[in-house]
């Protein structure tokens, strides 16, 4: 039986009969401001901040806002089914939690809380390489939940090979390889606070727990943590990687491989030619290239180029259920949501993340129904109108 996500609104109204109201706003665009008020400037800036002046992050929102849904009438939407097939798995809705590192700066329960929330709602959790918690502990927290592993592709091949082996052993089913972060971008909010959590050993749990990483240290991590941090910084990413290097991933991972950060249709075609399974159309939420194309503006061209060959996913700028509907109409099979769930975590732990997931999917369900769609499959570009910029 498909899940009736829209029922969440009736649950809220019925709870109101006893005087109870939601602990967090149901307008998820308000979460960032609340988080700013409650958390310190370093952690908030790290999650909310973006590259340069923030122009790419603003463009992401503008590109989604500019596209307007054109509702259709007198279509039977009494029974709706949001399930989708993604990378060979059946998901209850076209949503996953995007990889976000160092979640312990938002809440002490960190990645395990987010993984439990995703599992409770049946949506995939994508664990960042730069998590605050080792991947095995996060896998244990997620139980039978669908989990994918995001790789920041390190210079050290043995560490990369070890990460892939550990992730496979821990039940991560898909590999999401982030391509757009061979270097950290110029991020003024972090720079103005001189705040980079990795230098304090936060977000390094997968590395510090890894035998291949530790083999490169002169002393154990606890004896010389500064040396361990420097070793991490030296290998975290590799600007020298090129397309032929993808063969290494296929040799060491036998599940689906998705390349994250693809914005140009030619790169999408190269990904398809390389034999990967999917791409995420993403500009890292505006955190990497100031002045970059908005992800929603790039999505139609990528979907048009490879949508018949690859699973096309989308992230960057998603804040609402109608944003998800627009991305699906533009050619995405499913959407990854990032900052909103991090804010939910920071404000209310696991319950906050579940609140964000349920709000997004209730709003998506209602948006589809009120626009004349019984499921994601009937959405297409003709269901959108584009306002002039």
Secondary structure, 3 states (H helix, E strand, C coil): CCCCCCHHHHHHHHHHHHCCCCCCCCCHHHHHHHHHHHCCHHHHHHHHCCCCCCHHHHHHHHHHHHEEECCCCCCCCCCCCCCEEECCEEECCCEEECCCCCHHHCCCCHHHHHHHHHHHHCCEEEECCCCCCCHHHHHHHHCCCCEEEEEECCCCHHHHHHHHHHHHHCCCCEEEEECCCCCCCCCHHHHHHCCCHHHHCCCCHHHHCCHHHHCCCCCCCCCCHHHHHHHHHHHCCCCCCCHHHHHHHHHHCCCEEEEEEECCHHHHHHHHHCCCCEEEECCHHHCCCCCCCCHHHHHHHHHHHHCCCCEEEECCCCCCHHHHHHHHHCCCCEEEECHHHHHHHHHHHHHHHHHHHHHHHHHHHHHHHHCCCCCHHHCCHHHEEECCC
